[in-house]
Amino acid sequence: MNNTQFQPKRRWLAGLLAFLLPGGGHLYIGRYGRGLVLLLAVLLDLAALVRFSDATSGSRALLLVYLGMALPALYFVSVFDALQIASRTRLSEDDARLRPEPAGFAMTHSMILVAGGIILFFLIRPTRAVQPRLDWLGDMASGVILLIIAAWMAFRIKPGFFRFGRLSSAALLAACGVLLLWDQAAGRNDIGLLADWWPLLFVLAGFEMLVYQLLERKKPGRRLSAGAGSLLAALLLAGSAYSITQYGGLPFRWLDQYGTGARMENLSEEKGYSYSLKPVSAVITEPLNDVVVDNPNGDVSVVPSTDPDSREVTVEATLWVDSDNKQEADLVEQKSAVSVSAEGKLHIETKGMPYGANGARMPRFNLQITIPADLETLLSVPGASPSPGPLSAGTALPGENVPDGTEPSPSPQTDAASPSPPPAAPEQTVKFLLNAGNGSVKLSGIRATGGFVVRNRSGSIEAMDLTGPLEAGTSNGEVKARRITGDAALSAKEGAITASSIHGKLTASTANGNLDINDVRGEALLETRNGFIHVREVSGSVQADTLNGEISLASSVVGGTWDINSSIGEILLSLPADGSYTVDGSVTFGTIRSELPLQIEKKTVKGQIGLGTYRIRVDANSDIRITSYPGPG
């Protein structure tokens, strides 16, 4: 054999070619099989990224993350391996074992190229029969990838070496892979158990130490080293699996707990001993502009009085003490109270006695508050009225009833002519504020044109039949708003938002949850990071943005500018055929279909309906489908 056949190649040129084209360095130095396999792997990765991004939901977001991680890894292997082979060939010209074979092929290369080429063909041009199978593979691929990597880590053992951490890493990835496959097959979300099971990593480490000791007893002399690379890779892949599938279940809740006065685990739940406290009532006899309710632990329900002329506020409370000690619970009931005060504002506040170890636990108050339905009329300062008397119950505690006959007597009137009344005072408004910590909040049938502000740390919020602007936000729970006359600003970190019959501007945002919106008589600003956005009927401008989820919007009118954006998910629009608007949309990977007379070219859609008064802008990575209202949307 001619020795010129094994002339060493330039190392720098091999590295440059490997960087410019994956596998290019291997082709240059004669490792044709390995070079073609690397090139095919990169093309398969890119084709899979494009194919599985063209989805109607974000169920394959984790696969996209793994495919994105694989690209730089493949480039690194291409460059590093080419440089290593070039160096070995140059330094070992006389060692036939290190020289490349004349053709650089192996049987495994041939089989991989044939199978990979067929898969690449169907990724680029899927048939109707193949498409459902590709979708199924896309759903299951993340778990399979983790299982393959776990098997590779577990069985890639060098004789005489023991890399501590490799077996634990393999077990972690195998567990994640099995959970992902199980969740996909059963429609569950058991991968979230990783947040509770992570201490088992120390158990795995202990078992791995035991394996090493048993192997050493059988055949001593192994070299022990740390498998840091395997451990870091496993933590990265498993952490990605958890964070992508759970998304908003990250430290938001922990931060919320530490940022408030009481920690969630120190708040009583509805168990132990319960006490129905004696109702507390107070008659409003002086003008007030604010109503404030503070209940850090427990449900709050605010309902209107059935008597339209009532000026009375009534608070009914149920106290829960989560304790096994009856004497302690009785003492907590005696020392806990509901306070109602009026010093410039009506303030309803729960005051629970701390109990338990080191006095760290707080009892739970479930409140039902009955107030006048029209706060604006009954509590604001009258334009010309007699001097008001004091509030009949300055501070009312459980068991203390409000004495009767405390309403102010009417001013005496005479038949003689009286001077003209003074000018009416400027119109004032009443503002309602409710602060809750751990429980559901329900508010209905109240009028307060100064507005409603409802804050909840952990629990749902439901507001309906309110007159006045509404601001409602919770860290952990869903928000529902129905029949609101006024602007509504709704927010949640962990939970869905549902809004209907909003007579004003609507702002709705959540980090992890769906938005279901119906009948907005004004502008709509909608945002979620992880969830769908469904809108039916909106009369003003619309701005809808989701990172991971579909957007569907159906409206009989287009009364303002629409800006619609979905990073991962389909966009469905149902638009009036007789409207006045222009459409300008584009997709990155998906397709565009339209029932309306719009111009579709490749990945863009443009056109004008009617006079084109308003603009509709649509940006999507997946499909865009436009139908004629009231078609499906």
C-alpha positions as CSV (number, residue, x, y, z in Angstrom):
1,M,0.0,0.0,0.0
2,N,1.4,3.4,-0.9
3,N,2.4,5.5,2.1
4,T,1.4,8.7,0.3
5,Q,-2.2,7.6,0.8
6,F,-1.8,8.5,4.5
7,Q,-0.2,11.9,4.2
8,P,-1.3,14.0,7.2
9,K,-3.8,16.8,6.5
10,R,-3.5,20.3,7.8
11,R,-5.0,20.4,11.3
12,W,-6.2,24.1,11.1
13,L,-7.9,23.5,7.8
14,A,-9.7,20.4,9.2
15,G,-11.0,22.5,12.1
16,L,-12.1,25.3,9.9
17,L,-14.0,23.0,7.5
18,A,-15.6,21.2,10.5
19,F,-16.8,24.6,11.8
20,L,-18.2,25.8,8.5
21,L,-19.9,22.6,7.6
22,P,-20.7,19.9,10.2
23,G,-18.7,16.8,9.1
24,G,-16.6,18.8,6.7
25,G,-13.4,18.3,8.6
26,H,-14.0,14.5,8.7
27,L,-14.6,14.5,4.9
28,Y,-11.3,16.4,4.4
29,I,-9.2,14.0,6.5
30,G,-10.8,10.9,4.9
31,R,-13.4,9.9,7.6
32,Y,-16.2,9.9,5.0
33,G,-18.7,7.8,6.9
34,R,-18.4,9.7,10.2
35,G,-18.5,13.1,8.3
36,L,-21.7,12.2,6.4
37,V,-23.4,10.9,9.6
38,L,-22.6,14.2,11.4
39,L,-23.9,16.2,8.5
40,L,-27.1,14.1,8.4
41,A,-27.6,14.5,12.1
42,V,-27.5,18.3,11.8
43,L,-29.9,18.3,8.9
44,L,-32.3,16.0,10.8
45,D,-32.1,18.3,13.8
46,L,-32.9,21.4,11.7
47,A,-35.7,19.6,9.9
48,A,-37.2,18.4,13.2
49,L,-37.1,21.9,14.6
50,V,-39.0,23.2,11.6
51,R,-41.5,20.3,11.5
52,F,-42.4,20.2,15.2
53,S,-42.6,23.9,15.5
54,D,-45.4,23.8,13.0
55,A,-47.9,22.6,15.7
56,T,-51.2,23.9,17.0
57,S,-50.1,23.7,20.7
58,G,-47.0,23.9,22.8
59,S,-47.0,20.2,23.8
60,R,-43.7,19.8,22.0
61,A,-41.9,22.8,23.5
62,L,-39.6,20.5,25.4
63,L,-38.6,18.6,22.3
64,L,-37.8,21.9,20.6
65,V,-35.5,22.9,23.5
66,Y,-33.7,19.6,23.3
67,L,-33.3,19.9,19.5
68,G,-31.9,23.4,20.1
69,M,-29.4,22.1,22.6
70,A,-28.3,19.4,20.2
71,L,-27.2,21.9,17.5
72,P,-24.2,23.4,19.4
73,A,-23.4,19.9,20.7
74,L,-23.2,18.5,17.2
75,Y,-21.0,21.4,16.0
76,F,-18.7,20.9,19.0
77,V,-18.4,17.2,18.2
78,S,-17.7,18.0,14.6
79,V,-14.8,20.4,15.3
80,F,-13.3,18.6,18.3
81,D,-13.4,15.2,16.8
82,A,-11.9,16.4,13.5
83,L,-9.1,18.1,15.3
84,Q,-8.4,15.0,17.4
85,I,-8.3,12.7,14.4
86,A,-6.0,15.1,12.5
87,S,-3.6,15.3,15.4
88,R,-3.5,11.6,15.9
89,T,-2.9,11.0,12.2
90,R,-0.1,13.5,12.1
91,L,1.7,12.2,15.2
92,S,1.3,8.5,14.3
93,E,2.1,8.1,10.6
94,D,3.7,4.8,11.3
95,D,0.9,3.4,13.5
96,A,-1.5,1.7,11.2
97,R,-4.1,1.4,13.9
98,L,-4.6,5.2,14.0
99,R,-4.7,5.7,10.2
100,P,-8.0,6.2,8.5
101,E,-9.2,3.4,6.3
102,P,-8.9,4.1,2.6
103,A,-12.7,4.6,2.2
104,G,-13.5,5.6,5.8
105,F,-16.7,3.7,5.8
106,A,-18.2,1.2,8.2
107,M,-21.4,-1.0,8.1
108,T,-23.0,1.1,10.8
109,H,-22.4,4.3,8.8
110,S,-24.3,2.8,5.8
111,M,-27.3,1.7,7.9
112,I,-27.5,5.1,9.7
113,L,-27.3,7.0,6.4
114,V,-30.1,4.9,4.8
115,A,-32.4,5.1,7.9
116,G,-31.7,8.8,8.5
117,G,-32.2,9.7,4.9
118,I,-35.7,8.2,4.9
119,I,-36.6,10.0,8.1
120,L,-35.3,13.3,6.7
121,F,-37.3,12.8,3.5
122,F,-40.6,12.4,5.5
123,L,-39.7,15.3,7.8
124,I,-39.5,17.6,4.8
125,R,-42.3,16.1,2.8
126,P,-44.7,14.2,5.1
127,T,-47.5,12.3,3.4
128,R,-51.0,12.0,4.9
129,A,-50.3,8.6,6.2
130,V,-47.0,9.6,7.7
131,Q,-48.1,12.9,9.3
132,P,-50.0,11.4,12.2
133,R,-47.1,9.1,13.0
134,L,-44.7,12.1,13.0
135,D,-47.0,13.9,15.4
136,W,-47.1,10.9,17.7
137,L,-43.3,10.7,17.5
138,G,-43.0,14.4,18.3
139,D,-45.1,13.9,21.4
140,M,-43.2,10.9,22.7
141,A,-39.7,11.9,21.5
142,S,-38.6,13.9,24.6
143,G,-39.0,10.9,26.9
144,V,-37.3,8.6,24.4
145,I,-34.3,11.0,24.1
146,L,-33.8,11.0,27.9
147,L,-34.0,7.2,28.0
148,I,-31.4,6.8,25.2
149,I,-29.0,9.2,27.0
150,A,-29.6,7.4,30.3
151,A,-28.8,4.0,28.7
152,W,-25.7,5.5,27.0
153,M,-24.5,6.9,30.4
154,A,-25.2,3.6,32.2
155,F,-23.4,1.3,29.8
156,R,-20.5,3.5,28.6
157,I,-18.0,2.0,31.1
158,K,-14.3,2.0,30.7
159,P,-12.4,-1.0,32.2
160,G,-10.5,0.0,35.3
161,F,-12.5,3.2,35.8
162,F,-15.5,4.2,38.0
163,R,-16.9,7.6,37.5
164,F,-19.0,8.5,40.5
165,G,-22.2,10.2,39.6
166,R,-22.7,8.6,36.2
167,L,-25.1,5.9,37.4
168,S,-27.1,8.5,39.5
169,S,-27.3,10.7,36.4
170,A,-28.5,7.8,34.3
171,A,-31.2,6.9,36.9
172,L,-32.3,10.6,37.0
173,L,-32.7,10.8,33.3
174,A,-34.4,7.4,33.1
175,A,-36.9,8.5,35.7
176,C,-37.6,11.7,33.8
177,G,-38.0,9.9,30.5
178,V,-40.4,7.4,32.0
179,L,-42.5,10.1,33.6
180,L,-42.6,12.1,30.4
181,L,-43.8,9.0,28.4
182,W,-46.3,8.1,31.1
183,D,-47.7,11.7,31.2
184,Q,-48.1,11.7,27.5
185,A,-49.8,8.3,27.3
186,A,-52.1,8.8,30.3
187,G,-52.7,12.5,30.0
188,R,-51.2,13.3,33.4
189,N,-48.7,15.7,34.8
190,D,-46.6,13.5,37.1
191,I,-43.3,15.1,36.0
192,G,-44.2,17.8,38.5
193,L,-43.4,15.3,41.3
194,L,-39.7,16.1,40.7
195,A,-40.2,19.2,42.9
196,D,-41.0,16.9,45.8
197,W,-38.8,13.9,44.9
198,W,-35.4,15.7,44.5
199,P,-34.1,14.5,47.9
200,L,-34.0,11.0,46.4
201,L,-30.8,12.1,44.5
202,F,-29.0,11.6,47.8
203,V,-30.4,8.1,48.0
204,L,-29.1,7.4,44.4
205,A,-25.7,8.7,45.4
206,G,-25.7,6.3,48.4
207,F,-26.6,3.3,46.2
208,E,-23.9,4.2,43.7
209,M,-21.3,4.3,46.5
210,L,-22.6,0.8,47.5
211,V,-22.2,-0.4,43.9
212,Y,-18.6,0.9,43.9
213,Q,-17.7,-0.9,47.1
214,L,-19.2,-4.2,46.0
215,L,-17.3,-4.0,42.7
216,E,-14.1,-3.2,44.6
217,R,-14.6,-6.2,46.8
218,K,-15.0,-8.5,43.8
219,K,-12.2,-7.0,41.7
220,P,-10.2,-4.2,43.4
221,G,-8.0,-1.6,41.6
222,R,-10.5,0.6,39.8
223,R,-9.7,4.2,39.5
224,L,-12.3,6.4,41.1
225,S,-13.1,9.8,39.6
226,A,-16.0,12.2,39.5
227,G,-18.5,12.1,36.6
228,A,-19.1,15.9,36.7
229,G,-19.9,16.1,33.0
230,S,-22.6,13.4,33.3
231,L,-24.1,15.0,36.4
232,L,-24.2,18.5,34.9
233,A,-25.8,17.2,31.7
234,A,-28.4,15.2,33.7
235,L,-29.3,18.2,35.8
236,L,-29.6,20.4,32.7
237,L,-31.8,18.0,30.8
238,A,-34.0,17.1,33.8
239,G,-34.3,20.7,34.9
240,S,-35.4,21.6,31.4
241,A,-38.0,18.9,31.4
242,Y,-39.4,20.2,34.7
243,S,-39.3,23.9,33.9
244,I,-40.7,23.6,30.4
245,T,-43.6,21.2,31.4
246,Q,-44.5,23.1,34.6
247,Y,-43.4,26.5,33.3
248,G,-45.0,28.9,35.8
249,G,-44.6,26.4,38.7
250,L,-41.2,28.0,39.4
251,P,-40.3,30.0,42.5
252,F,-43.1,32.5,42.1
253,R,-45.1,31.0,45.0
254,W,-42.1,30.9,47.2
255,L,-41.3,34.5,46.6
256,D,-44.9,35.5,47.3
257,Q,-44.7,33.7,50.6
258,Y,-41.5,35.3,51.8
259,G,-42.7,38.8,50.7
260,T,-45.7,38.8,53.0
261,G,-46.1,38.9,56.8
262,A,-47.4,35.3,57.2
263,R,-46.1,32.2,55.6
264,M,-48.6,29.9,54.0
265,E,-47.8,26.9,56.1
266,N,-48.6,28.9,59.3
267,L,-52.2,29.6,58.3
268,S,-55.0,27.4,59.5
269,E,-57.1,25.5,57.1
270,E,-60.7,24.4,57.4
271,K,-60.0,21.6,59.9
272,G,-59.8,21.1,63.6
273,Y,-62.4,23.1,65.6
274,S,-64.9,25.5,64.1
275,Y,-66.9,28.3,65.8
276,S,-69.8,30.3,64.4
277,L,-69.1,33.8,65.8
278,K,-71.9,36.1,66.8
279,P,-72.7,38.5,63.9
280,V,-71.2,41.9,64.1
281,S,-73.3,44.8,62.8
282,A,-72.9,48.6,62.5
283,V,-75.2,51.3,61.2
284,I,-73.5,53.9,59.1
285,T,-74.4,57.4,60.4
286,E,-71.5,59.5,59.1
287,P,-70.1,60.1,55.6
288,L,-67.4,57.7,54.5
289,N,-65.4,57.6,51.2
290,D,-63.5,54.3,51.6
291,V,-64.5,50.8,52.6
292,V,-61.6,48.5,53.5
293,V,-61.7,44.8,54.3
294,D,-58.6,43.0,55.6
295,N,-58.6,39.2,56.1
296,P,-55.2,37.5,55.8
297,N,-56.5,34.0,56.2
298,G,-59.9,32.8,55.0
299,D,-62.7,33.2,52.5
300,V,-64.4,36.5,52.0
301,S,-67.9,36.9,50.5
302,V,-69.3,40.4,50.0
303,V,-73.0,40.6,49.1
304,P,-75.5,43.5,48.9
305,S,-78.3,44.1,51.4
306,T,-81.8,43.1,50.3
307,D,-83.1,46.3,51.8
308,P,-82.4,49.2,49.3
309,D,-82.7,51.7,52.1
310,S,-80.5,49.9,54.6
311,R,-77.4,51.7,56.0
312,E,-76.3,48.7,58.0
313,V,-73.1,46.6,57.6
314,T,-73.3,43.0,59.0
315,V,-70.3,40.6,59.3
316,E,-70.9,36.9,59.9
317,A,-67.8,34.9,60.6
318,T,-66.8,31.3,61.1
319,L,-63.6,30.7,62.9
320,W,-61.4,27.6,62.3
321,V,-58.6,26.6,64.7
322,D,-56.4,23.8,63.4
323,S,-55.5,22.2,66.7
324,D,-56.0,18.9,68.5
325,N,-56.2,20.7,71.8
326,K,-59.8,21.7,72.6
327,Q,-58.7,24.0,75.4
328,E,-56.3,25.8,73.1
329,A,-58.9,26.1,70.4
330,D,-61.4,27.6,72.9
331,L,-58.9,30.1,74.1
332,V,-58.2,31.2,70.5
333,E,-61.9,31.6,69.9
334,Q,-62.2,33.8,73.0
335,K,-59.2,36.0,72.1
336,S,-60.0,36.4,68.3
337,A,-62.3,39.0,67.0
338,V,-63.7,40.8,64.0
339,S,-63.2,44.6,64.2
340,V,-65.4,47.2,62.5
341,S,-64.3,50.8,62.8
342,A,-65.0,54.1,61.1
343,E,-62.4,56.8,61.4
344,G,-62.6,58.4,58.0
345,K,-63.3,55.1,56.4
346,L,-65.2,51.9,57.1
347,H,-62.6,49.3,58.1
348,I,-63.5,45.6,58.6
349,E,-60.6,43.6,59.9
350,T,-60.0,40.1,61.4
351,K,-57.8,39.9,64.5
352,G,-56.9,36.3,65.3
353,M,-54.9,35.1,68.3
354,P,-51.7,33.4,67.3
355,Y,-51.4,29.8,68.6
356,G,-49.4,26.7,68.2
357,A,-45.6,26.2,68.7
358,N,-44.0,29.6,69.4
359,G,-47.3,31.3,68.5
360,A,-46.6,30.8,64.8
361,R,-50.1,29.7,63.5
362,M,-53.0,32.0,62.7
363,P,-56.7,31.0,62.8
364,R,-58.9,31.1,59.8
365,F,-61.9,33.5,59.4
366,N,-64.5,32.8,56.8
367,L,-66.4,36.0,56.4
368,Q,-69.8,36.9,54.8
369,I,-70.2,40.7,54.7
370,T,-73.5,42.3,53.9
371,I,-73.3,46.0,52.9
372,P,-75.5,48.5,51.2
373,A,-75.8,47.8,47.5
374,D,-75.2,51.4,46.5
375,L,-72.2,52.6,48.4
376,E,-72.1,55.8,46.2
377,T,-75.4,57.0,47.4
378,L,-75.4,55.8,51.0
379,L,-71.8,56.4,52.1
380,S,-70.6,59.5,50.2
381,V,-71.0,63.0,51.7
382,P,-74.4,64.4,51.0
383,G,-74.5,67.8,49.3
384,A,-76.6,69.5,52.0
385,S,-77.2,67.4,55.1
386,P,-77.2,67.8,58.8
387,S,-74.0,67.1,60.7
388,P,-73.6,63.4,60.9
389,G,-73.4,61.6,64.2
390,P,-70.8,59.0,65.2
391,L,-70.7,55.5,63.9
392,S,-72.9,53.5,66.1
393,A,-70.3,50.7,66.6
394,G,-66.9,52.2,66.7
395,T,-65.2,48.9,67.3
396,A,-67.5,45.8,67.3
397,L,-66.2,42.5,68.4
398,P,-67.9,39.1,68.2
399,G,-70.7,38.9,70.6
400,E,-71.2,42.7,70.8
401,N,-74.5,43.8,69.1
402,V,-75.0,47.3,67.9
403,P,-77.5,49.2,70.1
404,D,-80.7,50.3,68.5
405,G,-81.8,53.9,68.1
406,T,-78.4,55.3,67.2
407,E,-79.4,56.8,63.8
408,P,-79.4,60.6,63.9
409,S,-82.7,62.3,64.4
410,P,-83.9,64.4,61.5
411,S,-83.4,68.1,61.8
412,P,-86.5,70.0,62.9
413,Q,-88.4,71.8,60.1
414,T,-90.5,74.9,60.4
415,D,-93.3,76.1,58.2
416,A,-91.6,79.5,57.9
417,A,-89.7,80.4,54.8
418,S,-86.1,79.3,55.0
419,P,-83.1,80.8,53.2
420,S,-82.0,79.2,49.9
421,P,-79.9,76.1,50.4
422,P,-76.1,76.4,49.9
423,P,-74.6,75.1,46.7
424,A,-74.2,71.3,46.5
425,A,-70.8,69.9,47.4
426,P,-68.7,68.4,44.7
427,E,-69.7,64.9,43.8
428,Q,-67.6,62.4,45.8
429,T,-67.0,58.7,45.1
430,V,-66.6,55.6,47.3
431,K,-63.6,53.2,46.9
432,F,-63.8,49.6,47.9
433,L,-60.5,47.8,48.9
434,L,-60.3,44.1,49.9
435,N,-57.1,42.4,50.9
436,A,-57.1,38.6,51.3
437,G,-54.3,36.2,52.0
438,N,-55.4,32.6,51.8
439,G,-58.9,31.9,50.6
440,S,-61.4,32.6,47.9
441,V,-63.0,36.0,47.4
442,K,-66.5,36.7,46.0
443,L,-67.9,40.1,45.4
444,S,-71.2,40.8,43.8
445,G,-74.0,43.3,43.3
446,I,-72.2,46.4,44.6
447,R,-72.0,49.9,43.2
448,A,-68.9,52.0,43.9
449,T,-67.9,54.4,41.2
450,G,-64.6,55.1,43.0
451,G,-63.6,51.6,42.0
452,F,-62.9,48.2,43.5
453,V,-59.4,46.9,44.3
454,V,-59.2,43.2,45.3
455,R,-55.9,41.6,46.2
456,N,-55.4,38.0,47.0
457,R,-52.2,36.1,47.8
458,S,-53.5,32.5,47.4
459,G,-57.0,31.9,46.3
460,S,-59.5,32.6,43.6
461,I,-61.3,35.9,42.9
462,E,-64.9,36.1,41.6
463,A,-66.5,39.5,40.9
464,M,-69.8,39.9,39.2
465,D,-72.5,42.6,38.8
466,L,-70.3,45.4,39.9
467,T,-70.6,49.1,38.9
468,G,-67.3,50.9,39.0
469,P,-63.8,50.2,37.7
470,L,-62.3,46.9,39.0
471,E,-58.7,45.9,39.7
472,A,-58.3,42.3,40.8
473,G,-55.2,40.3,41.2
474,T,-54.1,37.0,42.8
475,S,-50.8,35.1,42.9
476,N,-52.2,31.7,43.0
477,G,-55.7,31.1,41.7
478,E,-58.2,31.9,39.0
479,V,-59.9,35.2,38.4
480,K,-63.5,35.5,37.2
481,A,-65.3,38.8,36.3
482,R,-68.8,39.0,34.9
483,R,-71.1,41.9,34.2
484,I,-68.7,44.7,35.1
485,T,-69.8,48.3,34.3
486,G,-66.4,50.0,34.1
487,D,-62.8,49.2,33.2
488,A,-61.4,45.9,34.5
489,A,-57.8,45.1,35.2
490,L,-57.4,41.4,36.0
491,S,-54.1,39.6,36.8
492,A,-52.9,36.2,38.0
493,K,-49.5,34.5,38.3
494,E,-50.8,31.0,38.6
495,G,-54.3,30.6,37.3
496,A,-56.8,31.2,34.5
497,I,-58.7,34.4,33.8
498,T,-62.4,34.4,32.7
499,A,-64.1,37.7,31.8
500,S,-67.5,38.3,30.2
501,S,-69.8,41.3,29.7
502,I,-67.2,44.0,30.5
503,H,-68.5,47.4,29.7
504,G,-65.2,49.2,29.5
505,K,-61.5,48.6,28.9
506,L,-60.3,45.1,29.8
507,T,-56.7,44.3,30.8
508,A,-56.0,40.6,31.6
509,S,-52.6,39.1,32.2
510,T,-51.4,35.8,33.7
511,A,-48.0,34.0,33.8
512,N,-49.4,30.5,33.6
513,G,-53.0,30.1,32.6
514,N,-55.7,30.5,30.0
515,L,-57.6,33.6,29.1
516,D,-61.3,33.1,28.2
517,I,-62.9,36.4,27.2
518,N,-66.4,37.1,26.0
519,D,-68.3,40.4,25.2
520,V,-65.9,43.3,25.8
521,R,-67.5,46.7,25.1
522,G,-64.1,48.5,24.8
523,E,-60.4,47.9,24.4
524,A,-58.9,44.5,25.3
525,L,-55.2,44.0,26.3
526,L,-54.6,40.3,26.8
527,E,-51.3,38.5,27.7
528,T,-50.3,35.1,29.0
529,R,-47.0,33.3,28.9
530,N,-48.3,29.8,28.9
531,G,-51.9,29.2,27.9
532,F,-54.5,29.8,25.2
533,I,-56.4,33.0,24.6
534,H,-60.0,32.7,23.5
535,V,-62.0,35.9,22.7
536,R,-65.6,36.2,21.5
537,E,-67.0,39.6,20.7
538,V,-64.9,42.7,21.3
539,S,-65.9,46.2,20.2
540,G,-62.6,48.1,20.5
541,S,-58.9,47.5,19.9
542,V,-57.3,44.2,20.7
543,Q,-53.8,43.3,21.7
544,A,-53.3,39.5,22.4
545,D,-50.0,37.9,23.1
546,T,-49.1,34.4,24.2
547,L,-45.7,32.7,24.3
548,N,-47.1,29.1,24.3
549,G,-50.7,28.5,23.2
550,E,-53.2,29.1,20.6
551,I,-55.2,32.3,20.0
552,S,-58.8,32.3,18.8
553,L,-60.7,35.5,18.2
554,A,-64.2,35.8,16.9
555,S,-66.1,39.1,16.6
556,S,-69.0,40.4,14.6
557,V,-67.3,43.9,14.5
558,V,-63.8,45.2,14.1
559,G,-63.8,48.5,16.0
560,G,-60.1,49.2,16.5
561,T,-56.6,48.0,15.8
562,W,-55.8,44.3,16.4
563,D,-52.3,43.1,17.2
564,I,-52.2,39.3,17.6
565,N,-49.0,37.3,18.4
566,S,-48.4,33.7,19.4
567,S,-44.9,32.3,19.6
568,I,-46.0,28.6,19.8
569,G,-49.5,28.0,18.7
570,E,-52.1,28.4,16.0
571,I,-54.0,31.7,15.5
572,L,-57.7,31.4,14.5
573,L,-59.6,34.5,13.5
574,S,-63.3,34.8,12.7
575,L,-63.9,38.2,11.0
576,P,-67.0,39.9,9.6
577,A,-67.1,39.8,5.9
578,D,-68.8,43.3,5.8
579,G,-66.3,45.0,8.1
580,S,-63.8,47.8,7.4
581,Y,-60.2,46.7,8.0
582,T,-56.9,45.6,6.5
583,V,-55.1,42.3,7.3
584,D,-51.3,41.9,7.5
585,G,-50.0,38.6,8.8
586,S,-47.1,36.3,8.6
587,V,-46.0,32.9,9.8
588,T,-42.5,31.4,10.4
589,F,-43.1,27.7,10.0
590,G,-46.8,27.1,9.5
591,T,-49.4,27.6,6.8
592,I,-52.1,30.2,6.1
593,R,-55.7,29.6,5.1
594,S,-58.4,32.2,4.6
595,E,-62.1,32.1,3.7
596,L,-62.1,35.9,3.1
597,P,-60.8,37.4,-0.1
598,L,-57.3,38.0,1.1
599,Q,-54.0,37.6,-0.8
600,I,-51.8,34.7,0.5
601,E,-48.2,34.5,-0.7
602,K,-45.9,31.8,0.8
603,K,-45.8,32.8,4.5
604,T,-47.7,36.1,4.4
605,V,-51.4,37.2,4.1
606,K,-52.5,40.7,3.1
607,G,-55.7,42.3,2.0
608,Q,-58.4,44.9,2.6
609,I,-62.0,44.4,3.6
610,G,-64.4,47.4,3.0
611,L,-62.7,50.8,3.4
612,G,-59.9,49.4,5.5
613,T,-60.4,51.7,8.5
614,Y,-58.7,49.5,11.1
615,R,-55.6,47.4,10.9
616,I,-55.3,43.7,11.9
617,R,-51.7,42.5,12.4
618,V,-51.0,38.8,13.0
619,D,-47.6,37.2,13.8
620,A,-47.3,33.5,14.4
621,N,-44.8,30.7,14.2
622,S,-47.5,28.1,13.5
623,D,-50.7,28.2,11.4
624,I,-53.0,31.1,10.7
625,R,-56.6,30.3,9.9
626,I,-59.1,33.1,8.9
627,T,-62.8,32.4,8.6
628,S,-65.9,34.5,8.0
629,Y,-67.9,35.4,11.1
630,P,-69.8,33.6,12.6
631,G,-67.7,30.6,11.4
632,P,-65.6,28.5,13.7
633,G,-62.9,30.5,15.4
